[in-house]
Amino acid sequence: MKNIVNLCRKNNKVIIALAFIMLLSTINTIEGILFSEFGFGFYLLTVEFISLIITIFFIHFIMCMVDEGKCATMKKD
């Protein structure tokens, strides 16, 4: 059990990224169902807006994950 907890702590960023991808996939599936049932309308726009917000958060999360640990110190001359 301790090994599983340590593995989750080491791969925390990857697990969160996978959760974001699963959430986006689920929302896009709901969006497709709404589009096929009701056509283009308020429900579809609402789900699309939620999908856009999650995508922006996901891109920000990925960019922070890539840039992590790449700090530089600049010298003043």
Residue pairs with C-beta under 8 A, 6 or more apart in sequence:
8 15
13 65
16 61
17 58
17 61
17 62
17 65
20 54
20 57
20 58
20 61
21 58
23 54
24 51
24 54
24 55
24 58
27 47
27 50
27 51
27 54
28 51
30 47
31 44
31 47
31 48
31 51
34 43
34 44
34 47
35 44
38 44
